[in-house]
């Protein structure tokens, strides 16, 4: 798989920190969070952060992509609406409490699963483990003393992303999505610049390129079929789009991956 697919600039990645023991300080921007073992913390990859652990600190870091998790409508909807990653709080974290052993077991199963040969069935098993962890995190959040709050601009971003994921293969314009969300293009642009530091158009193109690259890594589908799948009526337009954003043609990209 091309390492660019997993670049923070190309795809949004989600991170779950699970601390087994020890203490540390987690910093993101101007916020600091004291970690004291047996805690779970949620954030996204597109943020500058630093974790300063004590010598005895141990734990897991689970990183997954939107394209891995959002393969079904239900899971995509959950990812873009859960307050674990969409709260106005900069860092969402909870004590694992009575769910510690359950979370520890799930993360161990994920580690074991990643060591096995890849298959579509194995991927679904791993996806279900990740989903279970997030559901437990959601439940722990609801048990907290203070409810998490949602930023309106972040809601715009997540609803846009959810809608794009549902209709990614139809090549809709930003105007189409803004009408569906009942917001102005200016409001959409403002929300993205605030939370993503890029324009919605750039995010949309990067999201599409990520999915195209995944398809190009398959050997059982032609470039023409991939172009049609993502709403391009002409292969020449598809090639021009891909080369403009990646610097290489779909054919050259596929050859490079086969050679690697």
N, C-alpha and C positions, 0 to 999 in steps of 0.2 A: 504494500500500500504506500502511495506517495506520502512522505512526511508532511507535505504542505496541507494535506487534508486535515491534519490535526493541529495546524498552526492556529494560535489564538487570534490571528488576524483574519483567518479564513473561516473559522467556525466557532460558534459559542460552545464552550465546554462548561460542565457543571462539576463541582467538587464537593465531596462529603469527607470531612475529617472525623475520624473516630479515635478518641484518645482512650487508651487502656489504663495507663497509670502515669504518674508524674505531673509536674506543673509546667506551665509556660505562659507566655504572653503572645497573643495573636493580634497583630496590628494591620489595619487596613485604612489608608488615608490618615485621618486624624483621630481615629477610634482605636482604642485598645480593649481587648477582652482577656480577662484572666481565666486560664484553663487549669482545672484542678482534677485531672483524671476522670475516667468514666463519663466523658461528655461527647456530644456529637454536634458538629458545626457545619453549616451549609453556606456556600458562596458560589460565585461564577468565576470563570477564568480571567475575564477581561477587567481585572482590578489589580492594582498594585498592592502587594501584601508582604508581610514578613512574619514568620513565627520564630520566637525565641524560646527554645525549650530548655528545661533543666536537664541535667545529665541522665536522669533515670526515666525520661519521657519516652513512652512507646505508644504506637498506634498504627492505624491504617489510613491511607488516603485513597479514596475512590474517585476516579475521574472518568466521566462518560460524556459522549457527544449528543447533540440534539438528534442527529440522524440515526444514532443507535437506539436511543430511547423512544423517539417519536414515530415508530413504525406503524402504530395503530392510532386511530382517532382518539380512543379513550386515553391512552398514555400521553399522547401529544397534548390533549386538552389539560390533563392533570399537570404536566410539566409547566405549562404556561399560565396556570391559575393557582398552583400551590403557593402559599406565602413563604415557603421555605426558601425559594429563590426570587420571589417577587415582592417581598416586604420592603417598606420604606426604611426599615432598619438596615444598617450597612452589613451587619453580621448577625445571622440567626443561629443561636446555639442553645442547647438544653443539656441538663444532666440526664444521663441515660436511665438512671434509677433502676426500676424493676425490669426494664426492657434490655438491660445491658447484655445479659447472656444470650438473648435472642439475636440482638444485633451482632454480637461477636461471632455467633454461629453462622449467620448469613454472610458476613464478610469472609470468614474462613472458607465457606462453600464457593464464593466467588473466586478467591485465590486458587482453590483447587481446580475450579472449572477453567480458568484461564490457562492452566498448565496442560489441559487436554487438547487434542487436535481439533481444529475448527470444523464445525458443521452448523447448518441452519438450526437444527434441533438444539445443539449446545448453546447457540446464541440466544434462543428463546428462553432456555433455562436461566441463563445469566441475566437476561432482561427481567425475568420475573423476580429473581433475587433482589435486583436493584430496586424494582418497584416496591417490593415488600419493605425495604429499608426506608424508602421515602414515605410510605404510608405510616410506618411506625413513627417517623419524625413528625409527620403531620399530626398524629395523635398526641405525641408528647407536647407539641406546640399548643394544642387546644387545652391541655391540662395546665399550662403555665398560668401564672397569676395575672399577667398583663397580655391582652390580646395583641397580636401583630397588626400593624396598620399597613394599608396599601397606598402607594403613591399613584395619583391619577395618571401621570405621564407614563409610569411603569405599566399601568393597566393598558394604556394605548399600545405600548411596545409589545406586550405579551399577546394582546388580541390580534395585532397585525401579524405577528409571527405565526400564530395558530392558523389564521386564515391563509397565509402564504403556504404553510405546510399542507393544508388541505387541497389547495389549488395550484401547486407548484408547477404542474405539467401543462398549465393552460396559458402561460405567458401573458398574464394580465398586467395592465398598467398600474401605476401608483394611484391614479385617479379612480380606477375601479375599486381598489382596496379601501381608499378613503371614503368612497360613497357607501360601501358595505359596512364600514365602521361608523358611519354618520359623523365624520369629523372632517376638518379642512386639511388640505395638504400642508399648510403652515403648522397646524397643530401636530401632525404626524412627524414633520421634520424636526420640530422643537423637541418632541419627546425622545426621538432617536439621538439627537445631538446631546441631550442631557444624560441619557443612560447608556448609550452605545458609543458615543463619540464618533459616529459616522452618520452618513445620510441613509434614509431608508432604501434608496435606490442602490447604494453600494452594498448594503446588507443583503438585499434581495438578489443581486447578481452573485455575490459570494455564496449565498445559500444554494443557488441554482448550479453554480460551478462545482460545488462540493458533491452534489448528487450526480452530476454528469461524470465526474471523476470516478465515483464509485461504480457507475455503470460501465465506464471504459475499462475498468479492471476485470470485467467479465469477458470471457472469450466466446460466449454463446450468443452474443447479440451484436449486430452490425452497427456501424456508425450511423447509417441512415435510419435504422430503427430507433437508436437513441435520440437522434434529432427529432424524429416524429413524436417520440414519447414525451418530450419536453416542449412540445408545441411549436416546433420550427417546421414550416412547410417546405423549406428548401435546405438541403445539406450545406450549400454555400453560405447561407446566412448563419447557420449553426456553427460552421467552421470559423467564420469571421468573428462571431460573438465570443467563442471560446478562446481564440488566439488573442483577441484584444485584451481579455482579462488575465490570460495565463502566459502569453508570449510564445505559445506553441500551438500547433493544430491538434485536433483530437487524434488524428492518425499518428502524429509524432509522439504524442503523450502515451498512447497505447503501446507503440513500439518500444519506448523507453522503459515502460513498466514490464514488458515481456522480456526485455534484455536483462533487467534487474533480477 
